Amino acid sequence: MQTTEHETSGPKPDPGNLDHPPAPSTEPTLLPLTELDDEIERLGVPVPCRTYDPEVFFAESPADVEYAKSLCQTCPVREACLAGAKDRREPWGVWGGELFIQGVVVPRKRPRGRPRKNAVAA
């Protein structure tokens, strides 16, 4: 039995199809976080995230998060840290003086627990 090209050919692969990403590059690339580490070492000055307990930058309590954000205000690499965190879409923590939750900067951390169903009279 003879088959025609039409019967044997399936859908043509789309070169822009995201299901088939391009082959990875063989050249090593520096991650922005690595570049930030290099900058910190080059400056030779203490930075808050290396001086204070790292847990404070990933704290659960809103007060601790605000404390971590305040520590970043005088950091010499604050802007580079924040830019890198935005590029990497950091899942959580304080980076560059801003709080990240699920890759997005949020103004403040909400305390744990459910919000009230009804407003409380003041």
Biopython code that builds the backbone (N, CA, C, O; Angstrom):
import numpy as np
from Bio.PDB.StructureBuilder import StructureBuilder

atoms = [
    (1, "MET", "N", (0.845, -1.171, 0.000)),
    (1, "MET", "CA", (0.000, 0.000, 0.000)),
    (1, "MET", "C", (0.889, 1.232, 0.000)),
    (1, "MET", "O", (1.864, 1.311, 0.748)),
    (2, "GLN", "N", (0.555, 2.156, -0.814)),
    (2, "GLN", "CA", (1.339, 3.367, -0.957)),
    (2, "GLN", "C", (0.698, 4.480, -0.124)),
    (2, "GLN", "O", (-0.508, 4.710, -0.208)),
    (3, "THR", "N", (1.512, 5.164, 0.675)),
    (3, "THR", "CA", (0.991, 6.286, 1.451)),
    (3, "THR", "C", (1.447, 7.577, 0.808)),
    (3, "THR", "O", (2.542, 7.672, 0.253)),
    (4, "THR", "N", (0.608, 8.531, 0.895)),
    (4, "THR", "CA", (0.966, 9.831, 0.330)),
    (4, "THR", "C", (1.586, 10.687, 1.415)),
    (4, "THR", "O", (1.457, 10.398, 2.605)),
    (5, "GLU", "N", (2.250, 11.727, 0.997)),
    (5, "GLU", "CA", (2.877, 12.632, 1.962)),
    (5, "GLU", "C", (1.830, 13.250, 2.875)),
    (5, "GLU", "O", (2.095, 13.508, 4.049)),
    (6, "HIS", "N", (0.655, 13.483, 2.337)),
    (6, "HIS", "CA", (-0.419, 14.099, 3.115)),
    (6, "HIS", "C", (-0.837, 13.202, 4.282)),
    (6, "HIS", "O", (-1.115, 13.695, 5.376)),
    (7, "GLU", "N", (-0.881, 11.888, 4.052)),
    (7, "GLU", "CA", (-1.316, 10.971, 5.102)),
    (7, "GLU", "C", (-0.268, 10.801, 6.189)),
    (7, "GLU", "O", (-0.626, 10.602, 7.350)),
    (8, "THR", "N", (1.019, 10.874, 5.851)),
    (8, "THR", "CA", (2.067, 10.607, 6.829)),
    (8, "THR", "C", (2.547, 11.860, 7.547)),
    (8, "THR", "O", (3.178, 11.768, 8.599)),
    (9, "SER", "N", (2.264, 12.991, 7.009)),
    (9, "SER", "CA", (2.774, 14.191, 7.662)),
    (9, "SER", "C", (1.772, 14.694, 8.690)),
    (9, "SER", "O", (0.574, 14.790, 8.423)),
    (10, "GLY", "N", (2.281, 15.008, 9.849)),
    (10, "GLY", "CA", (1.452, 15.569, 10.911)),
    (10, "GLY", "C", (1.553, 17.078, 10.873)),
    (10, "GLY", "O", (2.040, 17.659, 9.904)),
    (11, "PRO", "N", (1.092, 17.698, 11.927)),
    (11, "PRO", "CA", (1.198, 19.153, 11.972)),
    (11, "PRO", "C", (2.663, 19.576, 11.990)),
    (11, "PRO", "O", (3.493, 18.964, 12.661)),
    (12, "LYS", "N", (2.955, 20.602, 11.265)),
    (12, "LYS", "CA", (4.319, 21.124, 11.208)),
    (12, "LYS", "C", (4.648, 21.809, 12.535)),
    (12, "LYS", "O", (3.814, 22.535, 13.076)),
    (13, "PRO", "N", (5.856, 21.584, 13.065)),
    (13, "PRO", "CA", (6.216, 22.248, 14.321)),
    (13, "PRO", "C", (6.326, 23.751, 14.127)),
    (13, "PRO", "O", (6.862, 24.228, 13.127)),
    (14, "ASP", "N", (5.820, 24.471, 15.080)),
    (14, "ASP", "CA", (5.858, 25.930, 15.062)),
    (14, "ASP", "C", (7.179, 26.365, 15.686)),
    (14, "ASP", "O", (7.439, 26.018, 16.839)),
    (15, "PRO", "N", (8.031, 27.115, 14.970)),
    (15, "PRO", "CA", (9.310, 27.508, 15.555)),
    (15, "PRO", "C", (9.150, 28.368, 16.803)),
    (15, "PRO", "O", (10.055, 28.406, 17.637)),
    (16, "GLY", "N", (8.037, 29.051, 16.948)),
    (16, "GLY", "CA", (7.811, 29.870, 18.129)),
    (16, "GLY", "C", (7.058, 29.137, 19.217)),
    (16, "GLY", "O", (6.661, 29.751, 20.208)),
    (17, "ASN", "N", (6.851, 27.848, 19.060)),
    (17, "ASN", "CA", (6.089, 27.054, 20.021)),
    (17, "ASN", "C", (6.857, 26.943, 21.333)),
    (17, "ASN", "O", (8.015, 26.525, 21.334)),
    (18, "LEU", "N", (6.241, 27.305, 22.431)),
    (18, "LEU", "CA", (6.895, 27.260, 23.732)),
    (18, "LEU", "C", (7.012, 25.850, 24.281)),
    (18, "LEU", "O", (7.727, 25.631, 25.259)),
    (19, "ASP", "N", (6.323, 24.884, 23.674)),
    (19, "ASP", "CA", (6.454, 23.500, 24.121)),
    (19, "ASP", "C", (7.816, 22.931, 23.758)),
    (19, "ASP", "O", (8.250, 21.937, 24.341)),
    (20, "HIS", "N", (8.484, 23.542, 22.813)),
    (20, "HIS", "CA", (9.795, 23.103, 22.366)),
    (20, "HIS", "C", (10.764, 24.270, 22.489)),
    (20, "HIS", "O", (11.057, 24.934, 21.495)),
    (21, "PRO", "N", (11.276, 24.536, 23.714)),
    (21, "PRO", "CA", (12.167, 25.680, 23.891)),
    (21, "PRO", "C", (13.481, 25.454, 23.148)),
    (21, "PRO", "O", (13.848, 24.311, 22.874)),
    (22, "PRO", "N", (14.186, 26.522, 22.822)),
    (22, "PRO", "CA", (15.462, 26.375, 22.147)),
    (22, "PRO", "C", (16.465, 25.660, 23.044)),
    (22, "PRO", "O", (16.322, 25.647, 24.266)),
    (23, "ALA", "N", (17.463, 25.078, 22.434)),
    (23, "ALA", "CA", (18.493, 24.367, 23.191)),
    (23, "ALA", "C", (19.191, 25.352, 24.116)),
    (23, "ALA", "O", (19.395, 26.511, 23.755)),
    (24, "PRO", "N", (19.560, 24.890, 25.313)),
    (24, "PRO", "CA", (20.227, 25.796, 26.247)),
    (24, "PRO", "C", (21.586, 26.235, 25.713)),
    (24, "PRO", "O", (22.259, 25.496, 24.995)),
    (25, "SER", "N", (21.964, 27.429, 26.072)),
    (25, "SER", "CA", (23.246, 27.971, 25.655)),
    (25, "SER", "C", (24.360, 27.227, 26.371)),
    (25, "SER", "O", (24.206, 26.822, 27.523)),
    (26, "THR", "N", (25.472, 27.049, 25.689)),
    (26, "THR", "CA", (26.605, 26.374, 26.315)),
    (26, "THR", "C", (27.490, 27.355, 27.058)),
    (26, "THR", "O", (28.382, 26.941, 27.799)),
    (27, "GLU", "N", (27.262, 28.647, 26.875)),
    (27, "GLU", "CA", (28.056, 29.648, 27.567)),
    (27, "GLU", "C", (27.486, 29.891, 28.958)),
    (27, "GLU", "O", (26.279, 30.087, 29.102)),
    (28, "PRO", "N", (28.339, 29.880, 29.988)),
    (28, "PRO", "CA", (27.826, 30.155, 31.334)),
    (28, "PRO", "C", (27.417, 31.614, 31.454)),
    (28, "PRO", "O", (28.060, 32.501, 30.893)),
    (29, "THR", "N", (26.345, 31.852, 32.189)),
    (29, "THR", "CA", (25.900, 33.222, 32.428)),
    (29, "THR", "C", (25.869, 33.464, 33.924)),
    (29, "THR", "O", (25.550, 32.566, 34.703)),
    (30, "LEU", "N", (26.201, 34.674, 34.317)),
    (30, "LEU", "CA", (26.165, 35.030, 35.730)),
    (30, "LEU", "C", (24.746, 35.397, 36.108)),
    (30, "LEU", "O", (24.071, 36.125, 35.381)),
    (31, "LEU", "N", (24.304, 34.904, 37.221)),
    (31, "LEU", "CA", (22.987, 35.264, 37.731)),
    (31, "LEU", "C", (23.074, 36.629, 38.388)),
    (31, "LEU", "O", (24.108, 36.965, 38.965)),
    (32, "PRO", "N", (22.017, 37.423, 38.315)),
    (32, "PRO", "CA", (22.041, 38.725, 38.980)),
    (32, "PRO", "C", (22.406, 38.624, 40.463)),
    (32, "PRO", "O", (23.072, 39.514, 40.991)),
    (33, "LEU", "N", (21.984, 37.566, 41.134)),
    (33, "LEU", "CA", (22.303, 37.410, 42.551)),
    (33, "LEU", "C", (23.808, 37.221, 42.732)),
    (33, "LEU", "O", (24.381, 37.726, 43.697)),
    (34, "THR", "N", (24.443, 36.507, 41.826)),
    (34, "THR", "CA", (25.888, 36.317, 41.878)),
    (34, "THR", "C", (26.600, 37.643, 41.649)),
    (34, "THR", "O", (27.594, 37.945, 42.308)),
    (35, "GLU", "N", (26.088, 38.427, 40.717)),
    (35, "GLU", "CA", (26.673, 39.739, 40.463)),
    (35, "GLU", "C", (26.540, 40.633, 41.690)),
    (35, "GLU", "O", (27.446, 41.409, 41.993)),
    (36, "LEU", "N", (25.432, 40.530, 42.387)),
    (36, "LEU", "CA", (25.231, 41.307, 43.605)),
    (36, "LEU", "C", (26.231, 40.878, 44.676)),
    (36, "LEU", "O", (26.799, 41.722, 45.369)),
    (37, "ASP", "N", (26.448, 39.580, 44.812)),
    (37, "ASP", "CA", (27.451, 39.078, 45.759)),
    (37, "ASP", "C", (28.831, 39.642, 45.431)),
    (37, "ASP", "O", (29.573, 40.043, 46.328)),
    (38, "ASP", "N", (29.168, 39.671, 44.148)),
    (38, "ASP", "CA", (30.463, 40.214, 43.730)),
    (38, "ASP", "C", (30.577, 41.691, 44.092)),
    (38, "ASP", "O", (31.630, 42.141, 44.544)),
    (39, "GLU", "N", (29.507, 42.442, 43.897)),
    (39, "GLU", "CA", (29.507, 43.869, 44.216)),
    (39, "GLU", "C", (29.681, 44.086, 45.720)),
    (39, "GLU", "O", (30.405, 44.992, 46.135)),
    (40, "ILE", "N", (29.029, 43.271, 46.528)),
    (40, "ILE", "CA", (29.159, 43.381, 47.985)),
    (40, "ILE", "C", (30.605, 43.142, 48.399)),
    (40, "ILE", "O", (31.148, 43.873, 49.227)),
    (41, "GLU", "N", (31.224, 42.119, 47.823)),
    (41, "GLU", "CA", (32.622, 41.833, 48.161)),
    (41, "GLU", "C", (33.541, 42.943, 47.667)),
    (41, "GLU", "O", (34.501, 43.298, 48.350)),
    (42, "ARG", "N", (33.261, 43.495, 46.491)),
    (42, "ARG", "CA", (34.084, 44.564, 45.936)),
    (42, "ARG", "C", (34.044, 45.803, 46.828)),
    (42, "ARG", "O", (35.068, 46.453, 47.039)),
    (43, "LEU", "N", (32.856, 46.130, 47.352)),
    (43, "LEU", "CA", (32.719, 47.304, 48.215)),
    (43, "LEU", "C", (33.460, 47.127, 49.531)),
    (43, "LEU", "O", (34.032, 48.078, 50.063)),
    (44, "GLY", "N", (33.449, 45.920, 50.048)),
    (44, "GLY", "CA", (34.145, 45.646, 51.297)),
    (44, "GLY", "C", (33.525, 46.298, 52.520)),
    (44, "GLY", "O", (34.199, 46.468, 53.536)),
    (45, "VAL", "N", (32.260, 46.662, 52.441)),
    (45, "VAL", "CA", (31.571, 47.258, 53.587)),
    (45, "VAL", "C", (30.470, 46.307, 54.045)),
    (45, "VAL", "O", (29.932, 45.546, 53.240)),
    (46, "PRO", "N", (30.134, 46.346, 55.326)),
    (46, "PRO", "CA", (29.067, 45.459, 55.803)),
    (46, "PRO", "C", (27.710, 45.866, 55.232)),
    (46, "PRO", "O", (27.396, 47.051, 55.125)),
    (47, "VAL", "N", (26.923, 44.874, 54.872)),
    (47, "VAL", "CA", (25.560, 45.104, 54.400)),
    (47, "VAL", "C", (24.616, 44.397, 55.364)),
    (47, "VAL", "O", (24.973, 43.365, 55.930)),
    (48, "PRO", "N", (23.417, 44.937, 55.558)),
    (48, "PRO", "CA", (22.502, 44.391, 56.571)),
    (48, "PRO", "C", (22.209, 42.900, 56.433)),
    (48, "PRO", "O", (22.167, 42.188, 57.436)),
    (49, "CYS", "N", (22.007, 42.421, 55.218)),
    (49, "CYS", "CA", (21.635, 41.011, 55.053)),
    (49, "CYS", "C", (22.779, 40.071, 55.400)),
    (49, "CYS", "O", (22.560, 38.874, 55.591)),
    (50, "ARG", "N", (24.000, 40.597, 55.486)),
    (50, "ARG", "CA", (25.146, 39.782, 55.880)),
    (50, "ARG", "C", (25.535, 40.038, 57.332)),
    (50, "ARG", "O", (26.296, 39.269, 57.920)),
    (51, "THR", "N", (25.011, 41.118, 57.910)),
    (51, "THR", "CA", (25.360, 41.494, 59.276)),
    (51, "THR", "C", (24.335, 40.985, 60.281)),
    (51, "THR", "O", (24.696, 40.499, 61.353)),
    (52, "TYR", "N", (23.064, 41.096, 59.934)),
    (52, "TYR", "CA", (21.973, 40.688, 60.819)),
    (52, "TYR", "C", (21.534, 39.266, 60.484)),
    (52, "TYR", "O", (21.905, 38.713, 59.449)),
    (53, "ASP", "N", (20.749, 38.695, 61.365)),
    (53, "ASP", "CA", (20.220, 37.346, 61.166)),
    (53, "ASP", "C", (19.407, 37.305, 59.870)),
    (53, "ASP", "O", (18.447, 38.062, 59.731)),
    (54, "PRO", "N", (19.766, 36.442, 58.924)),
    (54, "PRO", "CA", (19.027, 36.381, 57.654)),
    (54, "PRO", "C", (17.546, 36.057, 57.824)),
    (54, "PRO", "O", (16.732, 36.402, 56.967)),
    (55, "GLU", "N", (17.196, 35.397, 58.920)),
    (55, "GLU", "CA", (15.791, 35.040, 59.152)),
    (55, "GLU", "C", (14.890, 36.266, 59.219)),
    (55, "GLU", "O", (13.707, 36.185, 58.888)),
    (56, "VAL", "N", (15.443, 37.406, 59.648)),
    (56, "VAL", "CA", (14.611, 38.608, 59.771)),
    (56, "VAL", "C", (14.125, 39.075, 58.391)),
    (56, "VAL", "O", (13.084, 39.725, 58.296)),
    (57, "PHE", "N", (14.858, 38.756, 57.333)),
    (57, "PHE", "CA", (14.470, 39.167, 55.984)),
    (57, "PHE", "C", (13.422, 38.236, 55.372)),
    (57, "PHE", "O", (12.921, 38.479, 54.274)),
    (58, "PHE", "N", (13.103, 37.168, 56.103)),
    (58, "PHE", "CA", (12.071, 36.213, 55.670)),
    (58, "PHE", "C", (11.101, 35.946, 56.821)),
    (58, "PHE", "O", (10.579, 34.840, 56.964)),
    (59, "ALA", "N", (10.869, 36.969, 57.632)),
    (59, "ALA", "CA", (10.065, 36.845, 58.847)),
    (59, "ALA", "C", (8.579, 36.726, 58.542)),
    (59, "ALA", "O", (8.104, 37.148, 57.488)),
    (60, "GLU", "N", (7.865, 36.144, 59.484)),
    (60, "GLU", "CA", (6.409, 36.010, 59.379)),
    (60, "GLU", "C", (5.682, 37.200, 59.997)),
    (60, "GLU", "O", (4.619, 37.590, 59.514)),
    (61, "SER", "N", (6.234, 37.775, 61.045)),
    (61, "SER", "CA", (5.511, 38.851, 61.732)),
    (61, "SER", "C", (5.673, 40.180, 60.987)),
    (61, "SER", "O", (6.766, 40.507, 60.524)),
    (62, "PRO", "N", (4.593, 40.932, 60.876)),
    (62, "PRO", "CA", (4.665, 42.235, 60.200)),
    (62, "PRO", "C", (5.698, 43.177, 60.824)),
    (62, "PRO", "O", (6.354, 43.931, 60.105)),
    (63, "ALA", "N", (5.849, 43.142, 62.144)),
    (63, "ALA", "CA", (6.819, 44.020, 62.803)),
    (63, "ALA", "C", (8.246, 43.667, 62.381)),
    (63, "ALA", "O", (9.061, 44.557, 62.140)),
    (64, "ASP", "N", (8.547, 42.376, 62.292)),
    (64, "ASP", "CA", (9.879, 41.952, 61.868)),
    (64, "ASP", "C", (10.138, 42.312, 60.407)),
    (64, "ASP", "O", (11.257, 42.675, 60.047)),
    (65, "VAL", "N", (9.118, 42.214, 59.572)),
    (65, "VAL", "CA", (9.265, 42.586, 58.161)),
    (65, "VAL", "C", (9.569, 44.078, 58.048)),
    (65, "VAL", "O", (10.441, 44.470, 57.272)),
    (66, "GLU", "N", (8.872, 44.903, 58.803)),
    (66, "GLU", "CA", (9.130, 46.346, 58.773)),
    (66, "GLU", "C", (10.538, 46.655, 59.275)),
    (66, "GLU", "O", (11.198, 47.560, 58.765)),
    (67, "TYR", "N", (10.994, 45.902, 60.276)),
    (67, "TYR", "CA", (12.356, 46.069, 60.782)),
    (67, "TYR", "C", (13.364, 45.740, 59.677)),
    (67, "TYR", "O", (14.323, 46.484, 59.471)),
    (68, "ALA", "N", (13.151, 44.635, 58.970)),
    (68, "ALA", "CA", (14.050, 44.245, 57.880)),
    (68, "ALA", "C", (14.072, 45.316, 56.791)),
    (68, "ALA", "O", (15.134, 45.657, 56.271)),
    (69, "LYS", "N", (12.900, 45.844, 56.449)),
    (69, "LYS", "CA", (12.833, 46.894, 55.432)),
    (69, "LYS", "C", (13.623, 48.125, 55.873)),
    (69, "LYS", "O", (14.283, 48.766, 55.054)),
    (70, "SER", "N", (13.559, 48.457, 57.163)),
    (70, "SER", "CA", (14.286, 49.626, 57.664)),
    (70, "SER", "C", (15.800, 49.405, 57.615)),
    (70, "SER", "O", (16.557, 50.351, 57.398)),
    (71, "LEU", "N", (16.240, 48.166, 57.815)),
    (71, "LEU", "CA", (17.670, 47.869, 57.747)),
    (71, "LEU", "C", (18.221, 48.126, 56.346)),
    (71, "LEU", "O", (19.373, 48.532, 56.194)),
    (72, "CYS", "N", (17.415, 47.895, 55.347)),
    (72, "CYS", "CA", (17.854, 48.046, 53.951)),
    (72, "CYS", "C", (18.011, 49.503, 53.526)),
    (72, "CYS", "O", (18.684, 49.777, 52.532)),
    (73, "GLN", "N", (17.416, 50.431, 54.244)),
    (73, "GLN", "CA", (17.387, 51.825, 53.789)),
    (73, "GLN", "C", (18.776, 52.434, 53.620)),
    (73, "GLN", "O", (18.956, 53.297, 52.760)),
    (74, "THR", "N", (19.755, 52.017, 54.408)),
    (74, "THR", "CA", (21.103, 52.586, 54.304)),
    (74, "THR", "C", (22.077, 51.665, 53.572)),
    (74, "THR", "O", (23.273, 51.952, 53.517)),
    (75, "CYS", "N", (21.588, 50.581, 53.018)),
    (75, "CYS", "CA", (22.452, 49.605, 52.352)),
    (75, "CYS", "C", (23.012, 50.183, 51.047)),
    (75, "CYS", "O", (22.259, 50.750, 50.255)),
    (76, "PRO", "N", (24.320, 50.047, 50.812)),
    (76, "PRO", "CA", (24.912, 50.600, 49.595)),
    (76, "PRO", "C", (24.513, 49.868, 48.307)),
    (76, "PRO", "O", (24.688, 50.413, 47.218)),
    (77, "VAL", "N", (23.988, 48.660, 48.412)),
    (77, "VAL", "CA", (23.581, 47.912, 47.210)),
    (77, "VAL", "C", (22.063, 47.753, 47.138)),
    (77, "VAL", "O", (21.560, 46.868, 46.445)),
    (78, "ARG", "N", (21.341, 48.606, 47.851)),
    (78, "ARG", "CA", (19.877, 48.499, 47.922)),
    (78, "ARG", "C", (19.225, 48.507, 46.541)),
    (78, "ARG", "O", (18.395, 47.646, 46.248)),
    (79, "GLU", "N", (19.584, 49.456, 45.699)),
    (79, "GLU", "CA", (18.947, 49.568, 44.381)),
    (79, "GLU", "C", (19.234, 48.351, 43.511)),
    (79, "GLU", "O", (18.336, 47.845, 42.836)),
    (80, "ALA", "N", (20.473, 47.878, 43.521)),
    (80, "ALA", "CA", (20.826, 46.698, 42.729)),
    (80, "ALA", "C", (20.122, 45.459, 43.268)),
    (80, "ALA", "O", (19.691, 44.601, 42.498)),
    (81, "CYS", "N", (20.006, 45.366, 44.580)),
    (81, "CYS", "CA", (19.315, 44.239, 45.211)),
    (81, "CYS", "C", (17.843, 44.219, 44.802)),
    (81, "CYS", "O", (17.306, 43.173, 44.439)),
    (82, "LEU", "N", (17.204, 45.373, 44.865)),
    (82, "LEU", "CA", (15.789, 45.474, 44.503)),
    (82, "LEU", "C", (15.575, 45.160, 43.022)),
    (82, "LEU", "O", (14.645, 44.435, 42.668)),
    (83, "ALA", "N", (16.428, 45.699, 42.164)),
    (83, "ALA", "CA", (16.298, 45.448, 40.724)),
    (83, "ALA", "C", (16.470, 43.964, 40.414)),
    (83, "ALA", "O", (15.729, 43.405, 39.605)),
    (84, "GLY", "N", (17.446, 43.329, 41.055)),
    (84, "GLY", "CA", (17.664, 41.901, 40.832)),
    (84, "GLY", "C", (16.500, 41.062, 41.318)),
    (84, "GLY", "O", (16.111, 40.092, 40.668)),
    (85, "ALA", "N", (15.941, 41.435, 42.464)),
    (85, "ALA", "CA", (14.796, 40.692, 43.004)),
    (85, "ALA", "C", (13.585, 40.813, 42.088)),
    (85, "ALA", "O", (12.837, 39.852, 41.908)),
    (86, "LYS", "N", (13.395, 41.986, 41.514)),
    (86, "LYS", "CA", (12.285, 42.167, 40.567)),
    (86, "LYS", "C", (12.508, 41.321, 39.319)),
    (86, "LYS", "O", (11.578, 40.684, 38.823)),
    (87, "ASP", "N", (13.735, 41.313, 38.812)),
    (87, "ASP", "CA", (14.045, 40.512, 37.622)),
    (87, "ASP", "C", (13.845, 39.023, 37.883)),
    (87, "ASP", "O", (13.340, 38.300, 37.024)),
    (88, "ARG", "N", (14.244, 38.566, 39.075)),
    (88, "ARG", "CA", (14.119, 37.142, 39.418)),
    (88, "ARG", "C", (12.729, 36.779, 39.895)),
    (88, "ARG", "O", (12.406, 35.601, 40.049)),
    (89, "ARG", "N", (11.895, 37.801, 40.133)),
    (89, "ARG", "CA", (10.556, 37.595, 40.696)),
    (89, "ARG", "C", (10.662, 36.745, 41.966)),
    (89, "ARG", "O", (10.058, 35.678, 42.080)),
    (90, "GLU", "N", (11.448, 37.254, 42.910)),
    (90, "GLU", "CA", (11.661, 36.545, 44.174)),
    (90, "GLU", "C", (10.319, 36.147, 44.775)),
    (90, "GLU", "O", (9.407, 36.972, 44.837)),
    (91, "PRO", "N", (10.180, 34.909, 45.214)),
    (91, "PRO", "CA", (8.883, 34.455, 45.719)),
    (91, "PRO", "C", (8.476, 35.084, 47.048)),
    (91, "PRO", "O", (7.285, 35.264, 47.303)),
    (92, "TRP", "N", (9.444, 35.421, 47.896)),
    (92, "TRP", "CA", (9.081, 36.041, 49.162)),
    (92, "TRP", "C", (10.320, 36.578, 49.844)),
    (92, "TRP", "O", (11.445, 36.223, 49.494)),
    (93, "GLY", "N", (10.098, 37.442, 50.828)),
    (93, "GLY", "CA", (11.187, 38.010, 51.602)),
    (93, "GLY", "C", (11.352, 39.495, 51.339)),
    (93, "GLY", "O", (10.702, 40.072, 50.468)),
    (94, "VAL", "N", (12.241, 40.096, 52.119)),
    (94, "VAL", "CA", (12.572, 41.511, 51.965)),
    (94, "VAL", "C", (13.841, 41.597, 51.126)),
    (94, "VAL", "O", (14.878, 41.037, 51.483)),
    (95, "TRP", "N", (13.742, 42.300, 50.018)),
    (95, "TRP", "CA", (14.854, 42.484, 49.090)),
    (95, "TRP", "C", (14.917, 43.963, 48.725)),
    (95, "TRP", "O", (13.931, 44.530, 48.254)),
    (96, "GLY", "N", (16.066, 44.585, 48.940)),
    (96, "GLY", "CA", (16.210, 45.992, 48.576)),
    (96, "GLY", "C", (15.252, 46.905, 49.309)),
    (96, "GLY", "O", (14.878, 47.958, 48.792)),
    (97, "GLY", "N", (14.852, 46.519, 50.501)),
    (97, "GLY", "CA", (13.953, 47.346, 51.296)),
    (97, "GLY", "C", (12.490, 47.209, 50.947)),
    (97, "GLY", "O", (11.666, 47.980, 51.439)),
    (98, "GLU", "N", (12.145, 46.245, 50.109)),
    (98, "GLU", "CA", (10.748, 46.015, 49.726)),
    (98, "GLU", "C", (10.364, 44.579, 50.044)),
    (98, "GLU", "O", (11.204, 43.680, 50.014)),
    (99, "LEU", "N", (9.097, 44.375, 50.345)),
    (99, "LEU", "CA", (8.581, 43.045, 50.651)),
    (99, "LEU", "C", (8.052, 42.394, 49.382)),
    (99, "LEU", "O", (7.238, 42.977, 48.666)),
    (100, "PHE", "N", (8.518, 41.190, 49.111)),
    (100, "PHE", "CA", (8.047, 40.407, 47.966)),
    (100, "PHE", "C", (7.193, 39.256, 48.469)),
    (100, "PHE", "O", (7.582, 38.537, 49.390)),
    (101, "ILE", "N", (6.041, 39.090, 47.864)),
    (101, "ILE", "CA", (5.184, 37.930, 48.113)),
    (101, "ILE", "C", (4.742, 37.429, 46.747)),
    (101, "ILE", "O", (4.125, 38.164, 45.977)),
    (102, "GLN", "N", (5.058, 36.191, 46.456)),
    (102, "GLN", "CA", (4.741, 35.553, 45.170)),
    (102, "GLN", "C", (5.273, 36.369, 43.994)),
    (102, "GLN", "O", (4.600, 36.520, 42.975)),
    (103, "GLY", "N", (6.490, 36.891, 44.149)),
    (103, "GLY", "CA", (7.150, 37.592, 43.058)),
    (103, "GLY", "C", (6.714, 39.020, 42.823)),
    (103, "GLY", "O", (7.134, 39.641, 41.847)),
    (104, "VAL", "N", (5.876, 39.557, 43.702)),
    (104, "VAL", "CA", (5.340, 40.910, 43.531)),
    (104, "VAL", "C", (5.658, 41.731, 44.780)),
    (104, "VAL", "O", (5.583, 41.227, 45.901)),
    (105, "VAL", "N", (6.013, 43.000, 44.574)),
    (105, "VAL", "CA", (6.249, 43.899, 45.703)),
    (105, "VAL", "C", (4.906, 44.268, 46.311)),
    (105, "VAL", "O", (3.984, 44.686, 45.610)),
    (106, "VAL", "N", (4.809, 44.106, 47.632)),
    (106, "VAL", "CA", (3.592, 44.493, 48.351)),
    (106, "VAL", "C", (3.979, 45.514, 49.422)),
    (106, "VAL", "O", (5.085, 45.454, 49.958)),
    (107, "PRO", "N", (3.083, 46.447, 49.738)),
    (107, "PRO", "CA", (3.446, 47.517, 50.666)),
    (107, "PRO", "C", (3.683, 47.065, 52.101)),
    (107, "PRO", "O", (4.550, 47.610, 52.785)),
    (108, "ARG", "N", (2.927, 46.079, 52.564)),
    (108, "ARG", "CA", (3.117, 45.629, 53.951)),
    (108, "ARG", "C", (2.621, 44.204, 54.099)),
    (108, "ARG", "O", (1.826, 43.705, 53.303)),
    (109, "LYS", "N", (3.114, 43.577, 55.134)),
    (109, "LYS", "CA", (2.716, 42.195, 55.418)),
    (109, "LYS", "C", (1.479, 42.220, 56.292)),
    (109, "LYS", "O", (1.419, 42.932, 57.294)),
    (110, "ARG", "N", (0.501, 41.435, 55.900)),
    (110, "ARG", "CA", (-0.713, 41.318, 56.713)),
    (110, "ARG", "C", (-0.473, 40.304, 57.816)),
    (110, "ARG", "O", (0.213, 39.305, 57.600)),
    (111, "PRO", "N", (-1.027, 40.546, 58.991)),
    (111, "PRO", "CA", (-0.880, 39.565, 60.068)),
    (111, "PRO", "C", (-1.624, 38.276, 59.732)),
    (111, "PRO", "O", (-2.535, 38.269, 58.905)),
    (112, "ARG", "N", (-1.225, 37.196, 60.378)),
    (112, "ARG", "CA", (-1.868, 35.907, 60.146)),
    (112, "ARG", "C", (-3.291, 35.918, 60.669)),
    (112, "ARG", "O", (-3.624, 36.685, 61.572)),
    (113, "GLY", "N", (-4.126, 35.070, 60.101)),
    (113, "GLY", "CA", (-5.508, 34.946, 60.551)),
    (113, "GLY", "C", (-6.485, 35.461, 59.520)),
    (113, "GLY", "O", (-6.115, 36.150, 58.570)),
    (114, "ARG", "N", (-7.717, 35.118, 59.723)),
    (114, "ARG", "CA", (-8.781, 35.551, 58.815)),
    (114, "ARG", "C", (-9.183, 36.981, 59.107)),
    (114, "ARG", "O", (-9.159, 37.413, 60.259)),
    (115, "PRO", "N", (-9.552, 37.719, 58.073)),
    (115, "PRO", "CA", (-10.091, 39.059, 58.328)),
    (115, "PRO", "C", (-11.486, 38.937, 58.938)),
    (115, "PRO", "O", (-12.165, 37.926, 58.762)),
    (116, "ARG", "N", (-11.893, 39.954, 59.638)),
    (116, "ARG", "CA", (-13.221, 39.939, 60.249)),
    (116, "ARG", "C", (-14.301, 39.934, 59.182)),
    (116, "ARG", "O", (-14.156, 40.550, 58.126)),
    (117, "LYS", "N", (-15.391, 39.226, 59.475)),
    (117, "LYS", "CA", (-16.516, 39.182, 58.549)),
    (117, "LYS", "C", (-17.243, 40.521, 58.530)),
    (117, "LYS", "O", (-17.623, 41.021, 57.471)),
    (118, "ASN", "N", (-17.429, 41.090, 59.708)),
    (118, "ASN", "CA", (-18.115, 42.378, 59.840)),
    (118, "ASN", "C", (-17.160, 43.387, 60.445)),
    (118, "ASN", "O", (-16.319, 43.045, 61.276)),
    (119, "ALA", "N", (-17.296, 44.629, 60.023)),
    (119, "ALA", "CA", (-16.452, 45.685, 60.566)),
    (119, "ALA", "C", (-16.764, 45.880, 62.047)),
    (119, "ALA", "O", (-17.911, 45.759, 62.477)),
    (120, "VAL", "N", (-15.735, 46.179, 62.807)),
    (120, "VAL", "CA", (-15.899, 46.422, 64.235)),
    (120, "VAL", "C", (-16.127, 47.909, 64.447)),
    (120, "VAL", "O", (-15.409, 48.735, 63.882)),
    (121, "ALA", "N", (-17.121, 48.256, 65.257)),
    (121, "ALA", "CA", (-17.397, 49.663, 65.557)),
    (121, "ALA", "C", (-16.260, 50.221, 66.395)),
    (121, "ALA", "O", (-15.796, 49.581, 67.339)),
    (122, "ALA", "N", (-15.820, 51.412, 66.043)),
    (122, "ALA", "CA", (-14.694, 52.021, 66.754)),
    (122, "ALA", "C", (-15.136, 52.746, 67.985)),
    (122, "ALA", "O", (-14.308, 53.315, 68.697)),
]
sb = StructureBuilder()
sb.init_structure("model")
sb.init_model(0)
sb.init_chain("A")
sb.init_seg("    ")
for serial, (resi, resn, name, xyz) in enumerate(atoms, 1):
    if name == "N":
        sb.init_residue(resn, " ", resi, " ")
    sb.init_atom(name, np.array(xyz, "f"), 0.0, 1.0, " ", f" {name:<3s}", serial, name[0])
structure = sb.get_structure()
